[in-house]
Every structure is written in C-alpha cells, then in structure tokens.
C-alpha cells in the first residue's frame, strides 16, 4: 500500500487503499450432472464448492485517473478516497503490477485445488474499483451467497528498514453501513492461517515495525474490511520501500512462493 494517509491507509504506517486479463474459470453446474468426479472424491480437488475472491490491490490504470480515484466514498465510519495508486520500489516496480502478478499466481493455485475464484478486477477496467465496491464484490460473490473467503493482496510503502510481512484483520466496527461483528472471528482465523503459511512458504519474517512480531495488525479504518460481510483480510507481502524486501518482491520465484503461501493459508482455513 501507499504511504501518506491515502484511501484505506493511515499516516505513519504507510499503507493505502485498497497486464492483460486472464480468462475466467469455466462455469460449473451443481444442479445437474453425475455427481462428484473421481478426482474430487479422492481429494484432488479439496476446495471444490468453495468460492474465493481475490482483490489485487490498486489498478495500473489508477495513475491515469487521479481525479476519479480521489473522489471520496462512504466506508461506514467516515469518507475516504476511492482508491490510490499504491506504492513502488525505488526501481519503479509498482505495487499494482506486483499485486496483479501474485493474484494471478494465487488464482492458478486455488483453481488447481478445485476452488471457484473471482477477482475484484484484473486490470480490465480503467481504474479502481473503489474500496466500497471491492467489498461489495466479495459480499455478492458465488451467485449472491457471498465468498467463503476474500483476500486483498498488497505490498507496503513504509520506511526503509521496516521489513517483513503482515496480515491486516478487521476490527470490531459498527457505524453507518459498517458492521464487522459477524466477521471479526472468522477473519482472524483466516488471517492467522495465512500468516503462518506465508511465513513457511517464503521464509519471510513477520513485520518488524508493527504487530509486535505476530505478523498481524488489526485496523478499523479500511473500507474494504469495514464494509465486508464475509471473512476478509489484507496481506501485506513486504515493504516495497525497503531495498532488501524490494529485491524479494521483484523476484518472480519469490512471488510464486508468496502465492503458494497465501493459497495454503486459505486452504487450511476453508478445510477447517
């Protein structure tokens, strides 16, 4: 995320709001057919029937639509900017490019496990979506039933020397259109599973600048969490403004490990 207190961010921590399009997963029908396939019965598709929404933080097009993304939206507790451009490394590798790459890799892993995966965007729109719409997409996924889990993929924009990953969990918020009471518990479980699996897969340490070494951070200012009615977390994979973390984030092999770690965490959560 981007520093300086933009949408879905807070001053001093350095986070913001929350390519060609990949083809959508083929539709399946639960109403007809011969029943579960042999692969599903054997456990080769353990996430069959589960719906996961992946929210790639920011959009590469945001840079060309600053007026639109600066418009404010209602996030329950207050109004915030629609979205931000996100941060980047000193070499110019943008958070928007990073989040799309990891999200697409994550989609492939989850689909391989049998999950139905929906994106909030795939760089297939001029900008956004705004943070409130990102929440609504997760709430309405799976044909209106809501996603079983939503993960927003980000990279932080904090100060150099601040290293490591963390997962942002929703605080208990009840104000305006926001009521996170039903999702606080399951979102924490989801976040804890992702944090542990991410650390194993990447070898990355929990953030050394927040969370007290837990790799977890609870926030009440993020519209994407405040307005969610389904379990949702943000994953900050590392700090783009730190040269050591930036080198990892820019490495395709490491990004594949990051995607695998997030997928493993989602899987353990969904499978109980």
C-alpha positions as CSV (number, residue, x, y, z in Angstrom):
1,X,0.0,0.0,0.0
2,X,1.0,3.6,-0.4
3,X,2.2,5.9,2.3
4,X,1.0,9.3,3.3
5,X,-2.6,8.6,4.5
6,X,-4.4,7.9,1.2
7,X,-7.5,5.7,0.9
8,X,-7.5,2.7,3.2
9,X,-4.3,3.9,4.8
10,X,-3.2,5.7,7.9
11,X,-0.4,8.2,8.4
12,X,2.8,6.8,9.9
13,X,2.3,3.2,8.8
14,X,2.4,3.8,5.1
15,X,-0.5,1.9,3.6
16,X,-3.2,2.9,1.2
17,X,-6.5,1.5,-0.2
18,X,-7.0,-0.8,-1.1
19,X,-1.5,-7.0,-17.7
20,X,-3.9,-8.4,-19.8
21,X,-6.9,-10.0,-18.4
22,X,-6.7,-13.7,-17.8
23,X,-9.7,-15.9,-18.9
24,X,-12.3,-16.7,-16.3
25,X,-12.6,-20.1,-14.9
26,X,-15.1,-22.4,-16.7
27,X,-18.5,-22.4,-15.2
28,X,-19.8,-25.5,-13.4
29,X,-23.2,-26.6,-12.5
30,X,-24.2,-28.0,-9.2
31,X,-27.8,-28.6,-10.3
32,X,-27.2,-31.4,-12.8
33,X,-24.6,-33.9,-13.6
34,X,-23.4,-37.3,-12.4
35,X,-22.2,-36.1,-9.0
36,X,-18.6,-35.6,-7.8
37,X,-15.8,-36.7,-10.0
38,X,-13.3,-39.3,-9.1
39,X,-10.7,-36.6,-8.5
40,X,-13.0,-34.7,-6.1
41,X,-13.8,-37.9,-4.2
42,X,-10.1,-38.8,-4.0
43,X,-9.3,-35.4,-2.6
44,X,-7.5,-34.0,-5.6
45,X,-10.0,-31.0,-5.6
46,X,-10.3,-30.4,-1.9
47,X,-11.7,-26.9,-2.4
48,X,-14.5,-27.9,-4.8
49,X,-17.6,-25.9,-4.0
50,X,-15.6,-23.1,-2.2
51,X,-15.7,-19.5,-3.5
52,X,-12.6,-17.3,-3.0
53,X,-12.5,-13.7,-4.0
54,X,-9.0,-12.2,-4.7
55,X,-8.7,-8.5,-4.5
56,X,-5.5,-7.2,-6.3
57,X,-4.6,-4.0,-4.5
58,X,-4.9,-0.9,-6.7
59,X,-5.1,-0.9,-10.5
60,X,-2.3,0.1,-13.0
61,X,-4.8,2.5,-14.6
62,X,-5.1,4.5,-11.4
63,X,-2.1,6.6,-12.4
64,X,-4.1,8.0,-15.3
65,X,-7.3,8.6,-13.3
66,X,-6.2,10.5,-10.3
67,X,-9.3,12.7,-10.2
68,X,-11.6,9.7,-10.2
69,X,-9.7,7.8,-7.5
70,X,-9.5,10.9,-5.3
71,X,-13.3,11.1,-5.1
72,X,-14.4,10.0,-1.7
73,X,-16.7,7.1,-0.8
74,X,-18.5,6.1,2.4
75,X,-16.6,3.4,4.3
76,X,-19.0,3.2,7.2
77,X,-17.1,5.2,9.8
78,X,-16.2,8.1,7.5
79,X,-15.4,9.0,3.9
80,X,-12.2,8.1,2.2
81,X,-10.7,8.3,-1.3
82,X,-12.0,5.8,-3.8
83,X,-8.6,4.2,-4.2
84,X,-4.9,5.2,-4.5
85,X,-2.1,4.4,-7.0
86,X,-0.2,2.3,-4.4
87,X,3.5,2.4,-3.8
88,X,6.5,1.2,-5.8
89,X,10.1,0.2,-5.3
90,X,13.0,2.6,-5.9
91,X,13.5,0.9,-9.3
92,X,9.9,1.7,-10.3
93,X,8.2,-1.7,-9.8
94,X,4.7,-0.7,-8.9
95,X,2.5,-2.3,-6.2
96,X,-0.3,-2.5,-8.8
97,X,1.9,-4.7,-11.0
98,X,3.0,-6.8,-8.0
99,X,-0.5,-7.4,-6.7
100,X,-1.8,-8.5,-10.1
101,X,1.1,-10.9,-10.6
102,X,0.7,-12.5,-7.2
103,X,-3.1,-12.6,-7.5
104,X,-2.9,-14.4,-10.8
105,X,-0.5,-16.9,-9.5
106,X,-2.7,-17.4,-6.4
107,X,-5.8,-17.9,-8.7
108,X,-4.0,-20.7,-10.6
109,X,-3.0,-22.5,-7.3
110,X,-6.5,-22.2,-5.9
111,X,-8.2,-23.3,-9.1
112,X,-5.9,-26.3,-9.1
113,X,-7.3,-27.2,-5.7
114,X,-10.9,-27.0,-7.1
115,X,-11.9,-23.6,-5.8
116,X,-14.0,-21.1,-7.8
117,X,-12.0,-17.9,-7.9
118,X,-13.4,-14.4,-8.6
119,X,-11.4,-11.2,-8.9
120,X,-12.4,-7.7,-8.0
121,X,-10.5,-6.6,-11.1
122,X,-7.9,-7.9,-13.5
123,X,-6.7,-4.6,-14.9
124,X,-9.7,-4.9,-17.2
125,X,-11.2,-1.6,-16.2
126,X,-9.8,2.0,-16.5
127,X,-9.3,2.4,-12.7
128,X,-10.5,1.1,-9.4
129,X,-12.8,-0.4,-8.3
130,X,-13.3,1.9,-5.3
131,X,-12.8,0.4,-1.9
132,X,-16.5,0.2,-1.2
133,X,-17.2,-1.6,-4.4
134,X,-14.3,-4.1,-3.7
135,X,-16.2,-5.0,-0.5
136,X,-19.5,-5.4,-2.3
137,X,-17.9,-7.8,-4.9
138,X,-16.9,-10.1,-2.1
139,X,-20.2,-9.9,-0.4
140,X,-22.1,-10.7,-3.7
141,X,-19.7,-13.5,-5.0
142,X,-20.8,-17.0,-5.6
143,X,-24.1,-16.0,-7.2
144,X,-25.1,-13.7,-4.4
145,X,-24.3,-16.1,-1.5
146,X,-21.0,-14.3,-0.7
147,X,-17.5,-15.6,-0.8
148,X,-16.2,-18.2,1.6
149,X,-13.0,-16.0,1.9
150,X,-11.7,-12.8,0.5
151,X,-8.1,-11.9,0.4
152,X,-6.8,-8.4,-0.7
153,X,-3.2,-8.6,-1.9
154,X,-0.9,-5.7,-1.2
155,X,2.7,-4.6,-0.5
156,X,3.5,-1.9,2.0
157,X,5.1,1.5,1.5
158,X,6.7,2.1,4.8
159,X,10.2,3.4,5.7
160,X,13.4,1.7,4.7
161,X,14.5,-0.7,7.4
162,X,10.9,-1.7,8.1
163,X,10.8,-5.3,6.8
164,X,8.6,-8.4,6.7
165,X,5.0,-9.4,6.0
166,X,1.8,-8.8,7.9
167,X,-1.9,-9.6,7.6
168,X,-4.4,-6.9,8.4
169,X,-7.6,-8.1,10.3
170,X,-10.9,-6.2,10.7
171,X,-11.5,-4.5,14.0
172,X,-14.9,-4.6,15.6
173,X,-16.7,-1.7,13.8
174,X,-20.4,-0.8,14.0
175,X,-21.1,2.6,12.4
176,X,-23.1,3.7,9.4
177,X,-23.1,0.9,6.9
178,X,-20.3,-1.0,8.7
179,X,-20.9,-3.9,11.0
180,X,-18.0,-6.3,11.2
181,X,-19.2,-8.2,14.3
182,X,-20.1,-11.3,12.3
183,X,-16.7,-11.5,10.5
184,X,-14.2,-10.5,13.1
185,X,-13.7,-14.0,14.5
186,X,-13.5,-15.9,11.2
187,X,-11.4,-13.2,9.6
188,X,-8.9,-13.6,12.4
189,X,-8.7,-17.3,11.9
190,X,-8.3,-16.8,8.2
191,X,-5.5,-14.2,8.8
192,X,-3.7,-16.4,11.3
193,X,-3.7,-19.3,8.9
194,X,-2.4,-17.2,6.0
195,X,0.3,-15.5,8.1
196,X,1.7,-18.9,9.3
197,X,1.6,-20.5,5.8
198,X,3.1,-17.4,4.2
199,X,6.0,-17.4,6.6
200,X,6.6,-21.1,5.9
201,X,6.4,-20.8,2.1
202,X,8.5,-17.6,1.7
203,X,10.9,-17.7,4.7
204,X,9.8,-14.1,5.3
205,X,9.7,-12.9,8.9
206,X,6.7,-11.1,10.4
207,X,6.9,-7.3,10.1
208,X,9.4,-5.8,12.5
209,X,7.6,-2.4,12.7
210,X,4.1,-3.3,13.8
211,X,2.1,-6.2,15.2
212,X,4.6,-7.0,18.0
213,X,6.2,-9.7,15.9
214,X,2.9,-11.6,15.3
215,X,2.6,-10.7,11.7
216,X,-1.0,-9.5,12.4
217,X,-2.4,-6.0,12.6
218,X,-6.0,-5.0,13.5
219,X,-7.4,-1.9,11.8
220,X,-10.7,-0.1,11.9
221,X,-10.1,2.4,9.0
222,X,-10.2,0.2,5.9
223,X,-13.3,0.4,3.9
224,X,-12.6,-2.9,2.3
225,X,-12.8,-4.6,5.7
226,X,-15.4,-2.3,7.4
227,X,-18.0,-3.0,4.6
228,X,-17.3,-6.7,4.2
229,X,-20.0,-9.2,5.3
230,X,-17.8,-12.2,4.6
231,X,-14.4,-13.2,6.1
232,X,-11.7,-10.9,4.7
233,X,-8.1,-9.9,5.3
234,X,-5.4,-7.9,3.6
235,X,-2.0,-9.4,3.1
236,X,1.0,-7.0,3.0
237,X,3.6,-9.2,1.5
238,X,6.5,-7.0,2.3
239,X,7.7,-3.4,2.2
240,X,8.5,-2.0,-1.3
241,X,10.4,0.9,0.2
242,X,13.0,-1.3,1.9
243,X,15.7,-2.4,-0.6
244,X,16.0,-5.9,0.8
245,X,12.3,-6.5,0.8
246,X,12.0,-4.9,-2.6
247,X,14.5,-7.4,-4.1
248,X,12.3,-10.2,-2.9
249,X,9.1,-8.7,-4.2
250,X,10.6,-8.1,-7.6
251,X,11.7,-11.7,-7.9
252,X,9.3,-14.0,-9.8
253,X,10.4,-17.1,-7.9
254,X,9.7,-15.4,-4.6
255,X,6.3,-14.2,-5.9
256,X,5.3,-17.8,-6.7
257,X,6.2,-18.8,-3.1
258,X,4.1,-15.9,-1.8
259,X,1.1,-17.0,-3.9
260,X,1.6,-20.6,-2.7
261,X,1.8,-19.5,0.9
262,X,-1.4,-17.4,0.7
263,X,-3.2,-20.3,-1.1
264,X,-2.0,-22.8,1.6
265,X,-3.4,-20.5,4.3
266,X,-6.7,-20.1,2.6
267,X,-6.9,-23.8,2.1
268,X,-6.3,-24.7,5.8
269,X,-9.0,-22.1,6.7
270,X,-11.6,-23.4,4.3
271,X,-11.0,-27.0,5.2
272,X,-11.2,-26.4,8.9
